[in-house]
Amino acid sequence: MTTVNTNIASLIAHHGLLRANTDLSTRLERLSTGLRINRASDDPTGLAKSDRLGAEIRGLSAAIDGAERGSTMIAAIDSQLAAVAAQLESIKTLVAEQGDASLLPPEDRQVEIDAAIDAIERIANTAEFGGRRLLDGSLDYVVSPWDTTRVAQLRVHQADL
């Protein structure tokens, strides 16, 4: 009586069956996930490239989100500055009419100018986006963290080419 351990033909068939089952499970995994690379053993260099591209995509997505937020903030600032420009235009008109006594008495004109200035101050103090004040000067931006007065004192003693 022959056993499986000594039957060479059955060992070859069993090995082929194991290989076919492994191949079938890999193909089923790829079909079910829709991914060509499911683990590092599928394609190590492809996985490394995929990870690098995924990181770049996440970085670009974050940059796009930041740009969209910045664009929205600029639009909010623009609308507030348009309101300030309208108030400044009304002040300009009132000042230009200063010499024409037939329109408004000087006291009333000054009251309107003061009201426009108060409106500008109110806009500057209440304009917000995301909890941050927009027009109160807190969004000042620094061109360089270096003290520019010290650049004139800078001396280069050696340069290697």
C-alpha positions in Angstrom: 0.0 0.0 0.0 1.4 3.4 -1.0 1.1 6.4 1.2 0.9 10.1 0.2 4.4 10.8 1.6 6.1 8.4 -0.9 3.8 8.9 -3.9 5.8 11.5 -5.9 2.9 12.2 -8.3 0.6 13.0 -5.4 3.3 15.3 -3.9 3.7 17.1 -7.1 -0.1 17.4 -7.5 -0.4 18.6 -3.9 2.3 21.2 -4.4 0.5 22.4 -7.6 -2.8 22.6 -5.7 -1.2 24.7 -2.9 0.3 27.1 -5.5 -3.0 27.4 -7.3 -4.9 28.1 -4.1 -2.3 30.8 -3.1 -2.6 32.3 -6.6 -6.4 32.2 -6.4 -6.5 33.8 -3.0 -4.2 36.6 -4.2 -6.3 37.2 -7.2 -9.5 37.2 -5.2 -8.0 39.6 -2.7 -7.1 42.0 -5.6 -10.6 41.7 -7.1 -12.3 42.3 -3.8 -10.2 45.3 -2.7 -9.7 46.7 -6.2 -6.0 47.3 -5.4 -3.1 45.8 -7.3 -0.9 46.1 -4.2 -2.4 44.8 -1.0 0.9 44.1 0.9 4.6 44.6 0.5 5.1 41.1 -1.0 2.9 42.0 -4.0 5.3 44.7 -5.3 7.8 46.2 -2.8 8.9 49.1 -5.1 5.4 49.7 -6.2 4.3 49.9 -2.6 7.1 52.4 -1.8 6.1 54.5 -4.8 2.4 54.3 -3.8 3.2 55.4 -0.3 5.3 58.3 -1.5 2.6 59.4 -3.9 0.0 59.0 -1.2 2.0 61.3 1.1 2.3 63.9 -1.7 -1.4 63.7 -2.4 -2.2 64.3 1.3 0.3 67.2 1.4 -1.2 68.8 -1.7 -4.7 68.3 -0.3 -3.7 70.1 2.9 -2.2 72.9 0.8 -5.4 73.2 -1.3 -7.5 73.3 1.9 -5.2 76.1 3.3 -5.4 78.0 0.0 -9.2 77.7 0.0 -9.4 78.9 3.6 -7.0 81.8 2.8 -9.1 82.7 -0.2 -12.3 82.7 1.9 -10.5 84.9 4.5 -9.4 87.3 1.8 -13.0 87.5 0.5 -14.2 88.3 4.0 -11.5 91.0 4.3 -12.4 92.4 0.9 -16.1 92.8 1.8 -15.2 94.6 5.0 -12.8 96.9 3.2 -15.5 97.6 0.7 -17.7 98.8 3.5 -14.8 101.0 4.8 -14.3 102.4 1.3 -17.9 103.3 1.1 -17.7 105.2 4.4 -14.5 106.9 3.2 -16.2 107.9 0.0 -19.1 109.5 2.0 -16.6 111.4 4.1 -14.9 112.6 0.9 -18.2 113.8 -0.4 -19.0 115.6 2.8 -15.6 117.3 2.9 -16.0 118.3 -0.8 -19.4 119.9 0.0 -17.8 121.9 2.8 -17.8 125.1 0.9 -21.4 124.8 -0.3 -23.6 126.3 2.5 -26.8 125.5 0.8 -26.5 121.7 1.4 -25.9 121.0 5.1 -24.9 123.2 8.0 -21.3 122.6 9.2 -22.5 121.1 12.5 -24.7 118.5 10.7 -21.9 117.7 8.2 -19.5 117.2 11.1 -22.0 114.9 12.8 -22.2 112.8 9.6 -18.4 112.7 9.3 -18.1 111.6 12.9 -20.8 108.9 12.3 -18.8 107.6 9.3 -15.6 107.5 11.3 -17.4 105.6 14.1 -18.7 103.2 11.5 -15.2 102.6 10.2 -13.9 101.9 13.7 -16.8 99.6 14.4 -16.1 97.6 11.2 -12.4 97.4 12.0 -13.1 96.2 15.5 -15.8 93.6 14.7 -14.6 92.1 11.4 -13.8 88.5 12.1 -13.1 85.3 10.3 -12.7 82.0 12.2 -12.5 83.8 15.5 -9.6 86.0 14.3 -9.9 89.7 14.0 -9.2 90.9 10.4 -8.8 94.6 10.5 -7.5 95.5 13.9 -3.8 95.0 13.0 -3.3 91.6 14.7 -2.8 89.9 11.3 0.5 91.7 10.7 2.9 89.7 8.8 6.7 89.5 9.2 8.8 89.5 6.1 11.9 88.0 7.8 12.6 86.8 11.3 16.1 88.3 11.0 17.0 91.7 12.5 17.8 93.7 9.3 20.0 96.2 11.2 22.4 93.4 11.9 22.9 92.4 8.3 25.0 95.5 7.7 27.4 94.3 10.4 27.8 90.8 8.8 31.3 89.9 7.7 32.3 86.9 5.6 35.8 85.6 6.4 36.0 82.6 4.1 34.0 81.1 1.3 34.5 77.6 0.0 33.8 76.9 -3.6 
